[in-house]
Every structure is written in structure tokens, then in C-alpha cells.
Amino acid sequence: MANAQASPRKMPKLDTTADTNGDSQDILEEIDSIQTQLDSLNDQASDEILKVEQKYNQMRKPHYNKRSALIGKIPDFWLNTFMNHPQIAALLDEADEEVLRYMTQLNVEETEDIRSGYKIIFEFKTNPFFENTQLVKEFTMSESGDMGTTETKINWKAGMALTEKNGDKGKGKVGGKRDRDDPPSFFSWFEDNSMGGDEVGEVIKDDIWANPMQYYLDLDEEEDLEDDPEDEPEDEEEGDEGAEDGAADEEEEE
């Protein structure tokens, strides 16, 4: 998608009475002309990068399909992946986790031009919570640069709406209405943007979808544990202190 070439900016006239050479205005206009050419090259580069992204998006699709087919064979894959992601896990409660046990696939589809938006698709097997087999949230960029969304309406089964609240205080339970003091259900994200909107979508698209295995296996935590050397110096220090105490005891006995 080619962008229109940037039009030259109008340079303000300068007071050159103090300029002994009298050519400052000419120099600035020449600099501005060069900058206009650079802006045009940047626009061309952006278009070329977009074409490359579109090409590789198409090349990635069969790999995503193969990955999804394999993931579908692992029970609770997406539940564990979401629970191990620090930002998404903070939005989940026990009831949300029960729903996610029925989640079979996650897909992210970008628009053909990439720039104008994307959609996130959650797929579910038959479950006791809602009738939907798919929940979709679509992000669309307007010409003004504002991000708008459209969401699937969740058809909750009777008494199972996790996004509803009542005035009775008490501990929330699966299938029951949520207290006013309870944080909103993760599935409220499909109904409005009160839970972060674009931010949650970007985390799912750019982080989880890009490499779900690292969160399913919780690799970051394992690496932190392997790299943590805090215990080793303490053991060495205790060993040194023990050796010193033993030597002191032997000297006293002699």
C-alpha cells in the first residue's frame, strides 16, 4: 500500500540582516528539501516492510495450523498457559479457570494489511457454562488511529453467568453470581474494555500466541531457579565457619 509522497514544508522567512553571508535561508530550505526526501524514503521503507510481513504471515499459517493440531491433543494446555502468564493469571479466578478447562484452541488472525487490526478467537468444547463454541474479539483501527472492538455475545447457560454480580457478599463459586467486591471475571473482557482492552489483546497476540510453549512449560521460572546462586555462598560460609569452630575446639583440647 503506497503512501502519498510528503509535500515540502514551507520554511518561514528569516531575518537575514544580521547574516553577513545572506544565505541562511537558502541553506535551511536545502536542508528541508533533504528532510522531505528522507521522509519519502521512510514511507517507502515502511511499505516494503509491510509487504515482507504480509509474505511471512502467509508462510507462518501452515506452521500455526500444525501447532494447533498438536496442542489440541494436550489436556488443559491453554488453561496452564494462561495460568503461567503473569499478566493473564492476575485476571483469572477459580471460576475462570474452570471455564478454561474446556478451551481447545486459541487463534489470532491479523487483517490482510496488518495495520488495520486483528481478531482473537477462543474455541471451546461443549461445556456447562455457555452455548458458544467460539468467542471472538476483533480489534479494528480507524482512519483516525483509534482502536475499536467488536465482541461475541456470550450465551451463558442458566445460573452460570460469571460476568454478572449480585449484592450478596460471600465467597464466589463456580456457577454462582459474583459479589460486588469480587474482581470482574476474565470473560468480562469479551463484553467490554474495562479489563484493559487493547493491552490484554496485545499480550495474547504478541506474547502468548507467538510462543505459548514457554508459558505452558513455565520456562522463565525454571531458568530463574537454575540461575539463582543465593544458596551456594551461604552453604560455603557455613562450611567455613564449621571448620574454624572445629579447629578452635582442637586447640583448646591440646
Buried (B, 14 or more C-beta within 10 A) or exposed (E): EEEEEBEEEEEEEEEEEEEEEEEEBEEEBEEBEEEBEEBBEEBEEEEEEBEEBBEEBEEEEEEBEEEBEEBBEEEBBBBBBBBBBEBBBEBBBEBBBBBBBBBBBBBBBBBEEBEEBBBBBBBBEEBEBBEBEEBBBBBBBEEEEEEEBEBBEBEBEEEBBBBEBEEEEEEBEBBBBBBEEBBBBBBBBBBEBEBEBEEBBEBBBEBBBEEBEBBBEBEEEEEEEEEEEEEEEEEEEEEEEEEEEEEEEEEEEE
